């Protein structure tokens, strides 16, 4: 049994879309890469229609054809139809806008939504905030005796665009309203290093706090916490992508060591796409 599992894993490395249930270590010869040959197991996201909400990391206009984006690789490997709504510079408070535009243009013709936001909230010094406010209220409760009103603390989700967690609450709430039956996946911000886009846009590396006294870690952690707050899968690409621009030897994964160690290069986008391909394998 152990050997069979190892064989299947090896087959996945050879064929992104399909794996042989019988352990044949070769890519199937088919005219359409989305056509499943007999005896091969299909990636659960193959052929799906996936929306991508986000910022410049996702925006097709960021560096244009100079950088191939991660969703383009996924389109090639898994035949996933991309609906791309990421816009350079946007923060979590733009998620409702992007979601509503998606709904207007594609309705329910979408199978899943990936949200990759947060690095600009950090850079702009948006306070992290709290998930809930607490107050005392009366509630009917019964345990071994007739029910009666008792006073207990209760919590209420913060719905404020003034804080990072409040923005996430608003964004996910809107996504859940618009797409209650669709798979929604959150991606954490990746590691950051220096970016110099001119005298009015100079961004220091992640060793430094932002203007509200927070490190990037707090914004990464908040996205991970949002998974439990809202019951949504989170892919921690900050960790599992294996890329960190603070390591000089890894700068080939980032756009330009001279002035932009923030955005991924095509090589970095490909590595991210490969990471997502395997991470998404665990999600319906």
Secondary structure as UniProt FT lines:
FT   HELIX           2..14
FT   STRAND          18..20
FT   TURN            21..22
FT   TURN            33..34
FT   TURN            38..39
FT   STRAND          40..42
FT   TURN            44..47
FT   STRAND          49..54
FT   TURN            56..58
FT   TURN            60..61
FT   HELIX           64..66
FT   HELIX           70..78
FT   STRAND          81..84
FT   TURN            88..89
FT   HELIX           92..94
FT   HELIX           95..106
FT   TURN            107..108
FT   STRAND          112..116
FT   HELIX           119..123
FT   TURN            124..125
FT   STRAND          132..141
FT   STRAND          148..157
FT   TURN            161..162
FT   HELIX           164..178
FT   TURN            180..181
FT   STRAND          183..187
FT   STRAND          195..196
FT   TURN            199..200
FT   STRAND          202..203
FT   TURN            206..207
FT   TURN            211..212
FT   HELIX           216..230
FT   STRAND          233..235
FT   HELIX           237..240
FT   TURN            245..246
FT   HELIX           248..253
FT   STRAND          254..256
FT   TURN            257..259
FT   STRAND          260..264
FT   HELIX           266..280
FT   TURN            281..282
//
